[in-house]
Amino acid sequence: MGQGGENVGAPIDPPSKLSVPFICEFMPLRWSYESAILAQSELNPLTKNQNQLQKSIQEISKVEQLTPTQEKDLDAAKEALVIISRGAGGEHPADAGEIDRADQRLAEGEDVQPGPV
């Protein structure tokens, strides 16, 4: 280490040739669009449900020997993820309602079979 705690022998990365044009830093539309895209991906109910189900699947999958209850929970979470993901490509607004109802039934512990969406 050199004076002031700097790393003397550390390689210096060359500056990136890619950058945002200076004028764009002051364009409110750029920031509005970016925040809208982030909000859509983070606050979207479909994405929230998918993330929650994927987290549940990952947590249960970490267990080496599953109990019958954990196996049932894992199967239910996988089925719910299939139902929700298939609904993402639904053709009618009513498809979203059916998916939401199926998700609620799964959350209540009912057995739901994936059907045509």
C-alpha positions in Angstrom: 0.0 0.0 0.0 1.2 3.5 -0.8 0.5 6.7 0.9 -3.2 7.3 1.7 -4.1 3.6 1.5 -4.0 3.4 -2.3 -3.0 0.2 -4.0 0.3 0.8 -5.7 0.5 -2.4 -7.7 -3.1 -2.7 -8.7 -3.8 -2.6 -12.4 -5.8 0.4 -13.6 -8.8 -0.3 -15.7 -8.9 1.8 -18.9 -11.9 4.2 -18.9 -14.9 2.9 -20.7 -15.7 4.2 -24.2 -19.4 3.7 -23.5 -21.1 6.5 -21.6 -24.3 8.4 -21.4 -24.1 11.6 -23.4 -23.8 14.6 -21.0 -27.1 16.2 -22.2 -29.0 13.0 -21.4 -28.1 13.4 -17.7 -30.5 16.3 -17.6 -33.4 14.8 -19.5 -36.3 14.0 -17.2 -37.9 11.6 -19.7 -34.9 9.4 -19.5 -35.2 9.0 -15.7 -39.0 8.7 -15.9 -38.8 5.9 -18.4 -36.1 4.1 -16.4 -38.2 4.3 -13.2 -41.3 3.1 -15.0 -39.5 0.0 -16.3 -38.0 -0.8 -12.9 -41.4 -0.3 -11.2 -43.1 -2.6 -13.7 -40.6 -5.3 -13.0 -40.6 -5.0 -9.2 -44.2 -4.0 -8.4 -46.0 -6.2 -11.0 -48.2 -8.7 -9.2 -47.3 -11.4 -11.7 -43.6 -10.9 -11.1 -44.1 -10.7 -7.3 -45.9 -14.1 -7.3 -43.3 -15.7 -9.5 -40.5 -14.5 -7.4 -42.2 -15.6 -4.2 -42.9 -19.1 -5.7 -39.3 -19.4 -7.0 -38.0 -18.5 -3.6 -40.2 -21.1 -1.9 -39.1 -23.7 -4.4 -35.4 -22.9 -3.8 -35.8 -23.0 0.0 -37.6 -26.3 0.0 -35.2 -27.8 -2.6 -32.2 -27.1 -0.2 -33.5 -29.8 2.2 -31.9 -33.1 1.5 -34.7 -35.4 2.8 -38.2 -33.9 2.3 -41.1 -34.7 4.6 -44.4 -35.6 2.9 -45.7 -32.1 3.8 -42.6 -30.5 2.2 -43.0 -32.6 -0.9 -46.7 -31.5 -1.1 -45.6 -27.8 -0.7 -42.9 -28.2 -3.3 -45.3 -29.7 -5.8 -47.9 -27.1 -5.1 -45.4 -24.3 -5.6 -44.2 -25.8 -8.9 -47.8 -26.2 -10.1 -48.6 -22.6 -9.1 -45.5 -21.3 -11.0 -46.5 -23.2 -14.1 -50.1 -21.8 -13.9 -48.9 -18.3 -13.3 -46.2 -18.4 -16.0 -48.6 -19.9 -18.6 -51.0 -17.2 -17.8 -48.5 -14.5 -18.7 -49.3 -15.3 -22.3 -53.1 -15.4 -21.9 -55.2 -14.2 -24.7 -58.0 -12.6 -22.8 -58.2 -10.4 -19.7 -60.3 -13.1 -18.0 -57.2 -15.4 -18.1 -55.6 -13.1 -15.5 -58.6 -13.5 -13.2 -58.5 -17.3 -13.5 -54.8 -17.4 -12.7 -55.3 -15.1 -9.7 -58.1 -17.4 -8.4 -55.9 -20.5 -8.9 -53.1 -18.8 -7.1 -55.4 -18.0 -4.1 -56.6 -21.6 -4.0 -53.1 -22.9 -4.0 -52.2 -20.5 -1.2 -55.1 -21.9 0.8 -53.8 -25.4 0.3 -56.2 -26.6 -2.3 -55.1 -28.9 -5.1 -55.2 -27.1 -8.4 -54.4 -28.8 -11.7 -53.0 -26.7 -14.6 -55.6 -26.4 -17.3 -55.9 -24.7 -20.6 -55.4 -21.0 -20.4 
